Amino acid sequence: IIEDTPKFDQDEFIKFFNKTIGIKSGDRGEDVKQLQLALNNANKKLKLGFKELEVDGIYGGKTDALVKKIKQIFDCTEKDVGIQTLSALSLI
């Protein structure tokens, strides 16, 4: 087991949720890392079958595919990652 593998932290996600709206494909940074951690958490808990995302802070194709799946499951209609998607992720 690798000790320094990032883990999903609900408190950190709530902080991220409160300040982040409109993350989209092509974005980079700490907010994207938090999103990737939350997506990995959702993927595992909902048994979606996606390969675990590399938490690299780059919103690329693999992150986008998992975001689209979450949006489909929770019937999120927004264009980017916004309040609907973040709310869904916060409930998982």
N, C-alpha and C positions, 0 to 999 in steps of 0.2 A: 504494500500500500504506500502510495506516495503521500507524504505528510503535507506538502505545500499545495495540493490540489485545491483549487477554490471550491468553496461550498456555498450553497444557497443559505442566506441568512434573512429571515422574515423581517427583522427590524431594519436592516440595511435596505431591503426592498421597499419598505414603507417610506423611508426617507427618499429613495429614488422615485417612487411613485408620486410623492407630493411635489416634486420639482420637475418632473419630466412629462412632457406631452409632445407628440409629433416627431418621435424618432422614426427615421425612414432608411430605406436601403441606401447604402453609401456613407452613412454616418459612422463616425469613429469616436472612441473615448470611453471613459469610465461609465457613462450612462448605458452604453451598448453592452459593456461587460455585465452590468447588473441585469440587463434584459436577458442576456445569454444565460446567466445563472438561473434566472426565473424560468426561462424556457426549458433548460435542462431538468429543472425540478418538475415542471409540468409533464414533460416527456416521460420521465421516470414514473411519476405517480399515476398518470393516465394511461401508461403502457402504450404509447403511440408508436413505438418501434423505430423512431429516428435514431441515427447514430448520435452520440453525445456531441454537442457543439464544443469546439475549441473556444475557450473564453479568452478571446484575443482583442475584444473591443472593436472589431470590424464587422459592420452589418453587411454581410455578403449574402450570397445565394443560399447557403445552408441555413443561416439565421432567418432569412426571408421565408424559406419553405416552412419552417416550424411556426413562424408568426402566422402565416396563412392558414396552417392547420388549426391553430388555436382560435383564430378568428372564425373559421368555419364551424368548429365545435360550439363556440359560444355565440354564434350569430352576430359577430361584431361587423358593423357596416362602415366604420371609418376608413379613410384611405391609408393613413400611416398608423403607427403605434400611438394610440391616444388613450383617453379615459376608459373606453370600453375594453380594450385589450388589456390594459394595466389592471382594471378592476377584475377581469376574469382571472388573470394570473395571480392576483392577490388572494383569491378565494381557493386556490388549489393547495 
